[in-house]
Amino acid sequence: MTDTEEIASLRAELAQIRKETDLLKRDMRALTRFITIEYDDDQQPTNINLRCCVLSFAHPEVPGRMQMFMGATSEGPFISLWDSKEKGRVFLSVEKDDPRITLHTAELKDAVVLRADPADGRGLIAALDNGQPRALIKAAPDGAGVVACVHDDGNSRVFLRGSEDEGSLHVVSMDMKSVIKLTSTSRAGGGTLTLNTPAGNPAVILGYEPKFGGCVIVNNAEGKIAASLPDPDKLRE
């Protein structure tokens, strides 16, 4: 190789090095937009900060299989945990300031929902049957706690409610009529169990009367007392 050819070869290598160096600088500038390193007083690295919109986590032995996503959107952050078929089974999010945890079935239907209402701070836990509501636990607006067993329409069939002043249990028909009511309060101050007609009117009442103690009242079709223990005349006194 002549001197001229050697010089030309060196110039070509230098040009290639400059090109690769420029590309490396470009990539480093891009990385430093998202990765920063903090140093202590001795210039030893102490922390690394990563700024990005989405992080994905792959299977340690199958790099192409995703197992988890962490991300940030214009509506709020989220974390999604995937199963072996790469379906999101657990979803944590704060979308529009609404914190929520959702467990999904293999068909990606809601199975459990846990959330806190962003407007009033009251929590709710819902258990669902492949997306259909079945049971709810929630905090009520008046300071009470509520447990409800519901059907596909979202209406309660069994309703348990507890507050500072009263605890009650309601059993509801398909027509949304309360057919059984159990409450810790009554006119006389004791607990009361009421069995209602299909229309929701009292048919049998078990309760407490100060004069007689335990009391059983059976109403007729017109809602008037047909029989009782003690007898009706004493109750009317």
Buried (B, 14 or more C-beta within 10 A) or exposed (E): EEEEEEEEEEEEEEEEEEEEEEEEEEEEEEEEEEEEEEEEEEEEEEEEEEEEEEEEEEBEEEEEEBBBBBBEEEEBEBBBBBEEEEEBBBBBBBEEEBBBBBBBBEEEEBBBBBBBBEEEEEEBBBBBBEEEBBBBBBBEEEEBEBBBBBBEEEEBBBBBBBBEEEBBBBBBBEEEBBBBBBBBEBEBEBBBBBBBBEEBEBBBBBBBBEEEEEBEBBBEEEEEBEEBBBEBEEBEE
